Amino acid sequence: MLVIGLTGDVGAGKSTVSSAWGSQGARVISADPIVAELWKREDLVTLAVERWGRSVLTAAGTLDHGAVSRVIFSDAKEYRWACGIIHPLVREEMERRIEDLDGWIVAEIPLLFENGVPEWVDLTVYVEASEEDRVRRNAFRGWDREELHRRERWLLESGSKKTRADLIISNDGTLDELEEKTRDLGSRFYFLSSLARVCFGSVTPVVSCRLFRELSRDERVIEVGIASREECEVAGTDRDGPDLIVTAFVGSCDLEGIKALAEKIGGVGIFVRSSQPEGRRFPKEVLLRAMKVDKC
């Protein structure tokens, strides 16, 4: 599993990016529809009315999102109160949905950095665009530059979000250029979602050292390491003795070839176990390194 946390400034193009990744096979979960669903809950409507009065209700008795927006984007205290109520619930619901999925998942979260990156996000992507472009793209909503500033005034500055992101997409060209950047990243994320961690060991440390050396030279292997005894137990290797357990991160398309290489080196005395890190999470440094290798 690979979970990408996607964010960006208002009108930067993050929804266009997530839609493109969805067409490439990603499972997209967006925070905004979940927010809309949550505000329909009777208990949250009651809280809103107790806080702001019945002026935030429609004639039908449902929450008027326009009225709520006018309240929370005009007062820092009200904005923070609303965020404190709704955002923890959004994160919980997103995590619940992600637990039932596998493969490559995109979590589109506008306030990804403002509220802290969840531990279930593997890599973060920030979509940036100039203010001029963002004003132009939001014109269809009836938002001018002043409205854009009003909605962003309590958010982190763009520069701060860029420094926190693992990857940045600059939406500074045409739609075709954005789609090209998005497709390339998407194919790499698809590759990352298939990563496997393999444990190799043998009855002699000499063979294990040779395994380490040969796997380190193989371009198909992203990273080679030595597993601790505890890691070996998690991987299901209950062997005794002083043997070294060599670990390797490889793409699923190269897995069988790497296993065959290891068995050729180690002979009948070698054992091979595929395993995922605890919680199905790979180290971020491994993922970023794998972004640079040739895709399967």
N, C-alpha and C positions, 0 to 999 in steps of 0.2 A: 504494500500500500504506500501511496505517496499523497500527502495532503499539501496543496499549495494555498497559502493565504494571499489573496489578491486584494489590493487596495489602490487608492489613487484619489486625487483631488476631484471636486465636483466638476463634471464635464470633461474629465481628462480622457475618458474612453475605456474605463475598466469593464463596463458592461459589454462593449464591443469585443473586448479581449476574451472575456469569459464565454461569450456566445461562440466565438471562433474555436476556443478550446473544446467547448461542448461538441462542436461538429467534428472534432478530431477524436472523440471518444471519451473525453473527461466527464465525470459526474459532477455537475455544478450545483452547489448549494449557496443561495444568496441570502444575506441577512435581511435585506429590505422586505421581501414578501413575508418573512417570518415576523418581522416587526408589525406589519399590517395585520397579520393573523392574531398576534398577541393582543393588540389593542381592541380586538373584538371581544376578548374575555370579559365576562360580567364583573369580575373582581377588579380588573384594571380600569374598566370604564367607571366603576364606582369611585376608585381612588382619584381618577382624573376629575370627576365632578366635585368631589370633596375638596380638591385642591384649587380648581379653577372656576367652579360654578357651572351651571347648566348652559352657559353660553358656548361651551365647547361641544355641545350635542347638536345633531341635526334634528329636523322636525320629526324624523322617524325614531329618534331616541338613540341613534348610534353615534359613535364618536366622529366629530367633524375634523378630519386630519388637517385641513387648511387652518382652522381655528387654533388647533393645537400647535401647529408650526409657527403661527404668529406669536403665540405666547412664549414658547420655549426659545425661539431665535431672537427674542427681544430682551430677554432677561437671563443673565448668567446663572442666577440661583435656580430659576425654573428649569433651565436647560440641564443643569447638573442633577436636579431632582429626577427629571424624566429619564435621564441616562442611567441613574442609579437604580431605577425601577425596572427598566426594560432590557438593558443590555446584558445583565447576568442571565436573564431568562432566554435571551437570544442565543448566547453562547452555549447554554445547557442544551437547547433544542438542536443546535447545529452539531454538537458533539454526539448527541443521541442518534441523529440521522447518519453521521459518518461511521459510527460503530457498526452499522448494518451493511456497509459498503466495502468494496475492495477495489484494487487497481489504482487509477489516477483520479484524484478528487480535487476540485477547485472550490475553495470556500471564499466567496466574495464578501468582504467585510469592510465597509467604508471607514469605520473607526478602529481598524486593526491595531494601530500603534497607540492610539489614544487610550485604549482600554487594556493594553497589554496583549502580546501575542500568546494565544493559547498553547499549551504544551503539546497539543495534538497537531499543530502545524509544523511541517518539516522545513519548508522554505517559504520566504515571503517575496512577493513581487509588487513593486510600486509603479503605477502608470502615471507619467507626468506629461503636462502640456502647458503651453504658455497661457497667461491669463487672457490674452486677446482671443485665442482659439476657444478657450473655455466659455467665455462670455458669448461668443458667436454660437457655440453648440447648445447653450442653454436658452437661447432666444425663443425657441419653440415652447418653452415652459412659461414664457412671460417674465423671465428673470433677466434683469439688467446687471450691470457691474456692481451697483450698490447692493442688490439682493444677494449676489454671489458673496460679497464681502460679509454681509450680515450672517449668512449661513456658515461661513468659515472662520469667523472671528475667534471662536473658542477652540479651534482645532490646532493641532501641531503645525508649525510652519513646514512648507514643502521641503526645505533644506534639511530639517530634522528628520523627516520621514525618509528621505533619500539615504541618509547615513545609516538608518536602521534597517533598510531593506537589503535582502540578499541579492536581488536582481532588480534592474530598473528597465522599464520600457518607455522610451521617449516617443510620444505621439506628436511629432513635430513635422510630419509630412502628409502625404496623401493617405487615403483609406487603403489603397493597394499596398503602400509601403508598411502601414501598420499591420495589415494582414500577413505580409511576408515575415515580419519580425515575429509575429505571434505564432505562425505555423512552425517556424524553426524552433522556437522555445518549446512549443507543444510537442514536437516529435522527440525532443530531449527529455521532457517530463515523462512521456510515455515509456521511454527507455529506462528512466530512473525507477518507474513503478514496477519494473520487472527485475530489479536487482536481487541477487541472492547472496547470502553469506555461507561459505562452505568451510568446514573444518576438515583438515587432513592430518593424519598422524601415522606413525609406524612403530615398530617394535624397537627401533634403534634411533638415537638422536642424530646419528650421521645421515640417515636417510631423510629425517625431518629437516635438517639443515640444507640438504641438497634440494628438497622441495621448496624451501623458502627462497633459495637462490634462483632456481629456475622459474618459479612463479613470479618473482620480482622482475624478471626480464621479459615476461610475456605481456605483450601490448593489450591483450584481452582482459587482463587483470587490473582492476582499478586500484586496489590497495591490498597489501599483504601484511600480516601481523602474526603475533604469537598469542595464543589464547591462554588464559589462566585456567587452573584446574576447575574453578567454579564455573567458568564459561563452558568448559567441556561437559560438565555435568548437566548444565542447562541444555546443551546440544545433544545430550543423550549418549555421550561417550564415557563409559564407566571403566576405562582401562586403568590398570595399575602400572606403576613404574615411572621412570624419569623421562619418558619420551616427551618431545616437544609437540604441541598441537599447533599447526600452521593454519591460519585463517586467511581467506581471500574473498574479496567482493567482486562479483562478476555479473554481467547481464545474463538473463535467462537463455538468450540465444547462444551464448558461449559456454553455458554450464556443462553440457555433456563433453565438449571438447576439452575443457579444463580438467574434468574428472578423469578422462581417458589419459591425459598427460600425466597426472599425478599417479595413476595406477601403473603407468609404464615406468615411471621413475622408482616407485616403491615396491613394485612386484606384489606378491601374494600377501606380504606382511602389512600392507597399508590399509587403512580404513578411511572412508569418506562419509561425512554427514553434512547434509544441508540443514541450515538453521536460520531463523530470523532473530534479530536482536529482541530483547525483551520489549514488549509493547509494540512490536512490528516497526520500530523506528530505527533508521540508520543514522549514524553520526552526520551532522551537517557538513563537516569537512569532506567526508566521503562523497556525499551528494554533489557538492560543488566541484569536486575533482572529476566526478563522472560526467558532469555537464560538458567537460572539455574533450572527452574522448569521442572517437567515431561511433556513431549510433549503429545498432544492428539493422 
